[in-house]
Amino acid sequence: MRYLIIFTFLILTPNNSNAWFWDPTVGGCVYQEHNKEKIKCVSYPYNENKDPGSLKKAERRCYETLNHYGRKYGEHGYWIDGCVSSAGAY
């Protein structure tokens, strides 16, 4: 019975409590401009409590990686979708 109460509490707590179990990520994808074909998707973990500033580092790394793949494989241009946090806005 005790485990059921704990499990119910964890399910009903706010979404930001997911940080108790795993680190949130910053992720996004890069697409071809002319045919909307996906080139590459990336995801980078961060944890602001353990490493302050890691969210900005993860966002920068996401954009740098997607820009690299877009320039390398985008035949007629590319566009980036994402590089946003899975935990929502702070």
C-alpha positions as CSV (number, residue, x, y, z in Angstrom):
1,M,0.0,0.0,0.0
2,R,2.9,2.4,0.8
3,Y,4.3,1.9,-2.6
4,L,1.0,2.7,-4.3
5,I,0.9,6.0,-2.3
6,I,4.4,6.9,-3.3
7,F,3.8,6.0,-7.0
8,T,0.6,8.1,-7.0
9,F,2.4,11.0,-5.5
10,L,5.1,10.9,-8.1
11,I,2.6,10.7,-10.9
12,L,0.6,13.7,-9.6
13,T,3.6,16.0,-9.0
14,P,4.4,18.8,-11.4
15,N,6.2,18.1,-14.7
16,N,9.5,19.7,-13.5
17,S,9.8,16.9,-10.9
18,N,10.9,14.6,-13.7
19,A,14.4,16.0,-13.0
20,W,14.5,13.6,-10.0
21,F,14.8,10.7,-12.4
22,W,16.6,12.0,-15.5
23,D,18.2,15.1,-16.9
24,P,16.2,17.1,-19.4
25,T,17.4,17.5,-23.0
26,V,17.7,20.1,-25.7
27,G,16.8,18.6,-29.0
28,G,16.0,19.6,-32.6
29,C,16.2,18.5,-36.2
30,V,17.4,20.0,-39.5
31,Y,15.5,19.6,-42.7
32,Q,16.0,20.1,-46.5
33,E,14.5,23.4,-47.7
34,H,13.0,22.1,-50.9
35,N,11.5,18.8,-50.0
36,K,11.2,18.9,-46.2
37,E,13.3,15.7,-45.9
38,K,14.9,15.2,-42.5
39,I,18.7,15.4,-42.5
40,K,19.6,14.9,-38.9
41,C,18.1,15.1,-35.4
42,V,20.2,15.6,-32.2
43,S,19.5,15.7,-28.4
44,Y,21.8,16.9,-25.7
45,P,21.3,16.5,-21.9
46,Y,21.8,19.3,-19.4
47,N,21.2,19.8,-15.7
48,E,21.1,23.4,-14.4
49,N,21.2,22.2,-10.7
50,K,24.5,20.2,-11.1
51,D,26.1,22.5,-13.8
52,P,24.8,26.1,-14.0
53,G,24.8,27.3,-17.5
54,S,24.5,23.9,-19.0
55,L,21.2,24.8,-20.7
56,K,22.9,27.5,-22.8
57,K,25.8,25.2,-23.6
58,A,23.3,22.5,-24.8
59,E,21.4,25.0,-26.9
60,R,24.6,26.3,-28.5
61,R,25.8,22.8,-29.2
62,C,22.5,21.8,-30.7
63,Y,22.5,24.8,-33.1
64,E,26.1,24.3,-34.0
65,T,25.6,20.6,-34.8
66,L,22.5,21.2,-36.8
67,N,24.0,24.1,-38.7
68,H,27.0,21.8,-39.6
69,Y,24.8,19.1,-41.0
70,G,22.6,21.6,-42.8
71,R,25.5,23.2,-44.5
72,K,27.1,19.8,-45.3
73,Y,24.0,18.0,-46.6
74,G,21.4,20.7,-47.4
75,E,21.3,20.6,-51.2
76,H,19.2,23.8,-51.7
77,G,19.2,25.2,-48.3
78,Y,18.0,24.0,-44.9
79,W,15.9,24.9,-41.9
80,I,16.3,24.0,-38.2
81,D,13.3,23.0,-36.1
82,G,13.7,22.9,-32.3
83,C,16.8,23.2,-30.1
84,V,14.3,23.6,-27.3
85,S,14.3,22.1,-23.8
86,S,12.2,19.0,-23.1
87,A,11.5,20.4,-19.6
88,G,9.8,23.5,-20.9
89,A,10.6,27.1,-20.1
90,Y,12.4,28.0,-16.9
